[in-house]
Amino acid sequence: MFDISFFELLVIAVVGLIVIGPERLPGTIRTCALWIGRIKRSLAETRQELEKQIGADEIRRELHNEQVLHNLEKMKDTRLEIEEKIRRIATGEYLNDDNGSAAAKQTTAEAPPVVEIPPETSAPQYDEHAIQSAPNDPAAPQPSADHPPKH
């Protein structure tokens, strides 16, 4: 609250010891602590009473409920929009509609070009004898660790 360091507390204690004296210092500290406690309790009670009178808890609860309802309405609207688009796509209306065709053209324009892959050719055949005869040749195909060579 006041950001008082240990050194500052030590200075206050020394000054209090000199001004008040060693006999009355413990009683004075106790009295000050009691007064501080009473002030804190009084402020807490006043705050609780004010919050009770203005209904701060109810206001907070209502604001939270309104926010939750607003979010639910937004989610419901979004769900309805998605369901409508799915229905239109399923029935084919989306592609026939002006907006849908523009969207379809836009997605087609953004899509990467289709590359035709030639029909699959047979895998290259390796001579097992050639592979075994040149194991240190880096250009020669090496058997993988999953498939050890057959002997």
HELIX and SHEET records of a PDB file:
HELIX    1   1 PHE A    6  ILE A   20  1                                  15    
HELIX    2   2 LEU A   25  ILE A   54  1                                  30    
HELIX    3   3 ALA A   56  THR A   91  1                                  36    
HELIX    4   4 GLU A   93  ASN A   96  1                                   4    
HELIX    5   5 ASP A   98  GLU A  110  1                                  13    
HELIX    6   6 GLU A  128  SER A  133  1                                   6    
END                                                                             
